[in-house]
């Protein structure tokens, strides 16, 4: 495998990181690993990226209010994530074949 220079890795990492002042909404419940569309009436915590961490800045009463407060950041965040080129994907694994015939007793 070819080693990637540190400067190129750091540049790719900086493109994926949020910009300072970017906001996001997170659910205020125990199951934070759920999608944003689940429980749209539940309150949301608003967080802002200060350059090194997400800092809480407020609370919105539901998903539409949180979306209005955070803005259209989803499309910009999705555009920052680079996908691998098709030539860079690993080859498909060959299907498994038994080495000797198996017969059910």
Rosetta blueprint (number, residue, H / E / L):
1 X L
2 X L
3 X L
4 X L
5 X L
6 X H
7 X H
8 X H
9 X H
10 X H
11 X H
12 X H
13 X H
14 X H
15 X H
16 X H
17 X L
18 X L
19 X L
20 X L
21 X L
22 X L
23 X E
24 X E
25 X E
26 X E
27 X E
28 X L
29 X L
30 X L
31 X L
32 X L
33 X L
34 X L
35 X L
36 X L
37 X L
38 X L
39 X L
40 X L
41 X L
42 X L
43 X L
44 X E
45 X E
46 X E
47 X E
48 X E
49 X E
50 X L
51 X L
52 X L
53 X L
54 X E
55 X E
56 X E
57 X E
58 X E
59 X E
60 X E
61 X L
62 X L
63 X H
64 X H
65 X H
66 X H
67 X H
68 X H
69 X H
70 X H
71 X L
72 X L
73 X H
74 X H
75 X H
76 X H
77 X H
78 X H
79 X H
80 X H
81 X L
82 X L
83 X L
84 X L
85 X L
86 X H
87 X H
88 X H
89 X L
90 X L
91 X L
92 X L
93 X L
94 X L
95 X L
96 X L
97 X L
98 X L
99 X L
100 X L
101 X L
102 X L
103 X L
104 X L
105 X L
